Amino acid sequence: MTPSCRPTAPNRFCPSNPIEEGVVIALEPPKIQVPDSVLDDLKSRLERALWTEQLPGIDWDYCSNLGYVKELVKYWRTKFDWRGQ
C-alpha cells in the first residue's frame, strides 16, 4: 500500500477506495504561527550580517553577486512583510 493510498484517506490515487461522487473536500492553507521574538531575532541577525569583499573578476560565477545579496537582505530587513507571508 502506498502512502497516498490509506483506507482512511481515500483519494484519486487509490481506485479501491474512491471518493464518493459529489463529496466536496475543503482545503485550507496551513496556519503558521511564529512568535514575535523569532522575527525580532531574525531582524537582528540580518542587521548584524558581516560581509566580505566581492572577489575581483567574480560576479555570478561562484554563487551570488555580493551587491545583489546585500540588497536582498536590506529588503528583508526593511520592507518584506514577514507576517503577510
HUUR-V266463 format. One record per residue. N is the residue number from 1. D_FIRST is the distance of its C-alpha to the first C-alpha in Angstrom with 1 decimal. Layout:
n=[N & N]
d_first=[D_FIRST & D_FIRST]
//
This chain:
n=[1 & 2 & 3 & 4 & 5 & 6 & 7 & 8 & 9 & 10 & 11 & 12 & 13 & 14 & 15 & 16 & 17 & 18 & 19 & 20 & 21 & 22 & 23 & 24 & 25 & 26 & 27 & 28 & 29 & 30 & 31 & 32 & 33 & 34 & 35 & 36 & 37 & 38 & 39 & 40 & 41 & 42 & 43 & 44 & 45 & 46 & 47 & 48 & 49 & 50 & 51 & 52 & 53 & 54 & 55 & 56 & 57 & 58 & 59 & 60 & 61 & 62 & 63 & 64 & 65 & 66 & 67 & 68 & 69 & 70 & 71 & 72 & 73 & 74 & 75 & 76 & 77 & 78 & 79 & 80 & 81 & 82 & 83 & 84 & 85]
d_first=[0.0 & 3.8 & 6.6 & 8.2 & 6.2 & 7.2 & 9.5 & 12.3 & 12.2 & 12.4 & 13.2 & 14.2 & 11.1 & 9.3 & 12.0 & 11.0 & 11.9 & 14.8 & 17.3 & 20.5 & 23.3 & 25.8 & 23.7 & 24.8 & 22.7 & 25.2 & 24.3 & 26.7 & 27.4 & 26.8 & 30.0 & 31.1 & 34.0 & 36.0 & 39.2 & 42.5 & 43.2 & 40.2 & 41.6 & 45.1 & 44.0 & 42.4 & 45.7 & 47.7 & 45.8 & 46.1 & 49.8 & 50.3 & 48.5 & 50.5 & 51.0 & 52.1 & 54.2 & 52.8 & 53.3 & 56.0 & 55.0 & 51.3 & 49.9 & 46.2 & 46.1 & 44.4 & 42.2 & 43.7 & 47.3 & 48.9 & 50.7 & 47.5 & 45.7 & 48.7 & 48.8 & 45.1 & 45.6 & 48.7 & 46.8 & 44.1 & 46.9 & 49.1 & 47.5 & 43.7 & 42.4 & 39.8 & 39.5 & 39.1 & 36.0]
//
